[in-house]
Amino acid sequence: MSSTDEKPGKGVYTCTKCGQRVILDDNSDILPPCPKCEATNYKP
């Protein structure tokens, strides 16, 4: 599981609360709070 403010690397991360997907295009990108529900935990 990854959390907001982590740099988990490139990939698609799914919010564990609402299922919203966030795509990170660069290894230096930081996971934001979920744009849909503001939750902070994601699964790869």
C-alpha positions as CSV (number, residue, x, y, z in Angstrom):
1,M,0.0,0.0,0.0
2,S,1.2,3.5,-0.7
3,S,0.2,6.8,1.0
4,T,0.0,10.5,0.1
5,D,3.3,12.2,-0.1
6,E,5.2,9.0,-1.0
7,K,7.1,8.6,-4.3
8,P,6.1,5.0,-5.2
9,G,7.4,5.2,-8.8
10,K,5.6,5.1,-12.2
11,G,2.3,3.3,-12.4
12,V,-1.4,3.4,-11.7
13,Y,-2.6,3.6,-8.1
14,T,-6.1,3.0,-7.0
15,C,-7.7,4.7,-4.0
16,T,-8.5,2.2,-1.3
17,K,-11.6,4.2,-0.3
18,C,-13.4,5.0,-3.6
19,G,-11.5,3.3,-6.3
20,Q,-10.4,6.4,-8.1
21,R,-7.2,5.8,-10.2
22,V,-4.2,8.1,-10.1
23,I,-1.5,7.7,-12.8
24,L,2.1,8.7,-12.0
25,D,4.2,9.3,-15.1
26,D,7.6,9.8,-13.4
27,N,9.5,8.1,-10.6
28,S,9.8,11.5,-8.8
29,D,6.0,12.2,-8.8
30,I,4.4,12.3,-5.3
31,L,1.0,10.7,-4.7
32,P,-1.6,13.4,-4.1
33,P,-4.7,13.1,-1.9
34,C,-7.4,11.3,-3.9
35,P,-8.9,13.9,-6.3
36,K,-12.3,12.4,-5.8
37,C,-12.7,11.7,-2.0
38,E,-9.5,13.2,-0.5
39,A,-8.4,9.8,1.0
40,T,-4.7,9.2,1.4
41,N,-4.1,5.5,0.9
42,Y,-3.7,3.7,-2.5
43,K,-3.0,0.2,-3.7
44,P,-0.9,-0.5,-6.8
